[in-house]
Amino acid sequence: MQMLYDNKYLEDFFEKNKKTIFLPGKIRGKCIINKLLNQGEKIIIYGAGRIGGVIGEILKEEKYEVLAFLDKNAENIVEKNGTPCYLPTDPKSVEMKNAIVLISLFLSDQEAESLKEDIKVMGYENVLFDKNLIACFCAYGIKQEKEESLYDQKDAIINAFFMLQDGISREVFIRNLEAYSKWDFSEVSQQADMLQYFDVDVPFSKGYTSFVDCGAYIGDSFMEMIKLHKCNTYIAFEPDFENFDKLAKNAECFKRNTEEILLYPCAVSNKNGYLFFHRDGATGGCLCDEGEEVDMISTVKLDTVLKKKEIGMIKMDVEGAEIDALNGARRIIMEQKPDLAICVYHKISDLWKIPILIKEMSSEYVFYLRCHDSLITETVLYATIK
């Protein structure tokens, strides 16, 4: 029997969550780590990527002894934040087999269990993986910069909820809210049978013939799209220069599948200019404040760059900068009313702020929400004109 998510359900939910505070990922991560581990325990972190680096910093701040990182790319990393990095099979790392191995990778439950068994076979006795800890450092945890009261957002949340067109959308919305409020991601509503962006049960009005890919990475979305849809014009924005180089090579390979390809090595935003950008060499690069390990990159407004283009669909996965990017596309959205596929998982409040923003630009839009991953990452707001 399907749960009835109505106004009464929401009122009860907010009554139960009057004191719920959304914490920044690092603060919540500290709480989870101190419940998982005992002071004085020696730790090895499996995975020397961005998540592993943040967990390592927290462990040191909380006075745990971090012996090493294990990573399959250790030959290229050598050390992370002053801590040595070894291959999992390196004799030096196996000597530390009595330490606790803490997995810092974004994995499904099945993948995590398989990796834990592989690590134990290598000789490590104590291996931990905690999905809710990893969630602290996925998009919606790490991008949140300050504490927010759930109850203070009540009116906006209810407004956004009733904009959603179908039961699946409303269930995804509520399950996401509940996962955030409890910080428990075991009962997420996931549409695993749908291909993100390109094979979803949404009645788009314009479709993929002229597709704008904001946060294009290496062109993975483009390569999936052309398997299923005709695309006459593909326009991509990717600020990470290593990713952009791969994007350009992939686009060259598939140029026979479309009439026009335009690639821009920039970020999309609400202004034309320059901002600092943190590269992670993968999908998680993001705009940031000035600091270490950052580059200066160009930012552009879609309204400026695409002034003379007819646009069918805009997809945005820009690591927490979606609201600025949408404001930079305000004219296109108001005048052309393209279909939209906007990621709403980078910041918790994007779940309700983004549909409200789009509705303000054009009241003709209707909304569908789909979750394409078990940790709420890849939750996408689809917007189209009836």
N, C-alpha and C positions, 0 to 999 in steps of 0.2 A: 504493500500500500504506500503510495507516494505521500510524503509529508506536505501539508498545506502551509505554505509560507505566505501569510497574509499580515494585515496590519496588527492583529492581536499577537501573532507570533513575534513580530518585531518589537512591540511594546514590552512583551515579557522578556525578550532578549536584552533589551536595554535596561530593564529593571534589574536583571541579574548582573549586568556589567557596568553599573554606575561607577564603580571604583577601578575599572580596568584601565590600565595605562599601557600604551604601546611604547616599548623601550627601544632605543637604538640597539642594533645588533650586537655591538661589542659589549654593552652592559649586560644584555640578556645572556650572551655567550659566557661571560664570567660566572654568572649564577649557575648555568648548566655544568660548566667545567668543575666548579667546586662541589657540586653534588655527585658528579661522576668519579672524581679522583680524591685521593687522600693526600694531605700535605706531606711533602718529602718524597713522594713517588717519582721514580725516574721514567721519563717519557721519550718515546721515539714517535715522530710524526710521519705518517705515510702520506706523501704527496707534498711537494714543495712549490705548489702554485700559490695563487692569491689567498685562497682560504687557509691553506697550511701556514702561510706567512702570518696572517692575522692571529690564528690560534697560537702559533709560537710566541708572538708578542704577549698575548694574554697570559700564557703559561709562565713566562718569565716575570711578568708584572705580579703574578700571584705566587711567586716564589717556588714554582715547580722547576725541577732540573730537566731541561731539554737536552738529551744526549746527541740527537742527530735527526736529520730528515732522511727518509727513504724515498727514492724516486727513480723511475725507469729512465729518466733523462739526466741522471746525476752527473754524467760525464760532461754535460754542458752547463751544469749549475754550480758544482763544487761546494758552494756554501750558500746559506740563506739566512740573512740577518745575523751573520757572525757564527752561525751553527753549521757544522759540516754536513754535507749531503752525500749519501752513499747509494749505490745500487742495492736493491734488496738482497742480492746474492753476494755482496761484497763481504769477505771474511771479517773485516773490521766491524761491520754492522751486525753480523751474526754473533759476534762476541758479546753483544749487548742483549742477548735473547731473553734475559730475565726482566727487561724493562717492559712497560706497557706500550704497545703500539696503538696509537690513536689515528684512525683513518680520517683524512681531511678532504675526501673527494665527494663530489656530488654524484650519488649513486642511487639506483632503485634498491628496494629491499633485497631483491634476488641477486643483483650485482654485488651488493655489500656482503651477503652471505658467502657468495662464491669467492670473493677476494679474501675474506677472513680465513677461509679454509686454505687458500693458496699461501697466505702469509704464515699460517701455522705449520704448513708442510715445510716451509723454509727454516723452521726451528724456533720461531717466536711463539711463546706460550700464551701470552695475554694480549688479546687483540680486541679493541673497542671500536664500534661505529654507532653514532647516535644521530639519527635523522634530524631531530629537533635542534641539535647543536649546529649541524651543517646549515640548517635553515637560517640561522642567525646571520650567516655570512653570504647567503644568496642575495639576489637583488633586493628584495623587499626588506631584508634585515640591515644590510650594510649601507644602503642609500638613505635610510632614515637617520636624521641628524639630531633630533631632539625628542623628548618625551611628549606624547600626545594622549589626551583623554579621549577614549572611545565615546563616552556619553556626550561630550561637547560637540561631537560631529553628528549627533542624532538626526537633526532635521535634514542635513545634506544627504546622509546615508539613506534615509527613507525616501527622499525625493528621487535619488538615483535608482533605488530598487524598483520603484513603480514605473520607471522608464523602460524597464526590460520587457521584452515582448513575449517570452515563453517560459514555461516551467523549468526547462533545463537551465536557462539563464539565471532565474531566480534561485535555483538550488545551488548553482556554482557561487553566486554572490554570497548567499548565507553561509555555505560551507567555508568559503574563504574567510568571512568575518569570524566564524566560530574558531577556525584554526588559528587566526591571529590572536583572538582573545584568550584562548587557552594555551597558545603556542604548542599545539599538538596537531601534526599533519597526517595522522593515521586514517582520517575519514574524509579525505578530499574528494570532491565530485569531479572525476576526470573523464573526458571524452576520448578515450584511447583509440577508438575506431575511426576517428577523423584525422585527416592530414591538415596540420596547422596551415591556415591561410587559404589553402587551395582545394580542399575537399571537405567543406563544412556545410551543414544544413542551414544555410543562411540565404535568403532570396535577394541576392545582390541585384542592383538595378543597372549597373554599368559593366562590371566585370574587369577582366585582366588585359584588355587590348592595349591600354596605355597604363603601365604599371610603374609607380614610384616606390623605390626600395630604400627607405631611410634606416641606416644601420645594416648595410648590405653584407657585411662580413666578407666572405670570399665568393659570394654569389650563390650560396647554397639554396636560397629561396628561389632565385631565378632558375636554377637547374631543376628544381622540383616543379616549378610552375609550367615550364615548357613541355613537361611530360604529359600534362593534362589540359593545357589551355593554349589557345592562340594568343600570342603577344606581339603586337606590331611595334610598340615602343617600350623599351626598358630603360629607366632612368635610375641610377644608383648613387647613393652618397655613403662614403666610408672613410672616416678620418684616420684610421690606423694605417700607416704607410705600408707595413708588411702585409696586412690583410688586403689593402688596395692593390698591391702588386699581384697577389693571387687572384683577386677579383678580375683584374684586367686580363690575365691569362685565361681564366675560365670563360670570360665573356667572348674572347677571341675564338675560343673553340666552338662556342655555340651561336656565333653571330649569324649563321645560316638560318637559324630558327626564328629570327625576328628581323624586321626592316630597319630599325634604328636603335642603337645603343648609345647612351650618354652616361659617362662615369665621372663623378666629381670627388676628388680627395679632400672632402670637407665634412664637417658636422652640420646638422640642421639645427636652427635655433630661432629666436625671435628677433635677431638682429644680424646684420652683416658686420663682421669684424674678426676679432681674434680672441681665443680663450685658451686656457691651459687644459691639457688632456693627459690623462694617465693611461698608458698603454699596458695591456697585459699579454699581448701576443696571441689573444684568442678572441672570445666573444664579449669579454667583460670590460673593455676599455671605456672610459667615461670622462666627461668634463669634470674639472676639479679646480680647487684653489691652487695658487702658486705653491710650489714645494719641490721636494726631491723627486727624481725619476718622472718628470713631466715634460711634455713637449708643448710648444705653442702651435696651434692649428687655426685654420680659417673656419669661420662659421658663416652660414648663409641662411637667408629666409627663402623658403620655397616660393613665396609670392614674388620675389625678385628674380630668382633663377628661372622659374618656369612661367614667366609672365605671358608668354605667347603660346604655351602648350595646352592642348586639350588633355585632361587627366581623367582616367577611368577609376583608378584605385590608388590609394596611398597606404603603404604599410610602414609602421614605425616600431622599431625595437631599438631605442637609443638610450638605454641604461639610465633611466630616471629623468631624462631631459624631454620627455614627451609633451608636457604642457607647454614649455617654451617653443618646441618645434611646431605644435599645433597653432600657437599664436602667430608664428611666422608664416603659416599657411592660411591665415584667416580669410583673405580675399578669395583664394581658390575654393575654399570650403563654402563660403557664402554664395559665390557666383556659379561655380560649376557643380557643386554638391557631389563630389566623387564618393565612391564607396571607400570606407575606411577600415583598416585592421590595425588597431592600436594596442600595444602591450600595456597592461595595467597592473603589473606585478612588481615593478621596480621600487615603488613607494606604496605603503599601505593605503594612503589616502587617494592614490590615483584611481582606485576602484570606484570611488564616487565622484571625485573632482573632474575626471576626464569626461564622462558622459554629460555632466552638467555643463561643462565648457562647450562641448560640441553642440549641445541643444541650444545654448545661448547664441551660437553662430548661425544656426539654422534650425528652426522648430520642426522642419520636415523630416529630420532624421529619426529613425527608430533603431533600437539597440538589441544586440544579442551578445551573450557572454559565454565563452567556451574555455575550458581548462584543458590543456594538452600535455600536462605533466603531473606526476603524483606529489610534487612538493609545491604546487601552486605556481611555480615558475611556468612561463608560457601560458598564462591566463591572458586571453585576448578579447578586447571589446571590438565587435564588428558593428559598423554603423552603415546604414543605407537609407535611401529615400523610398518611401512606400510608392 
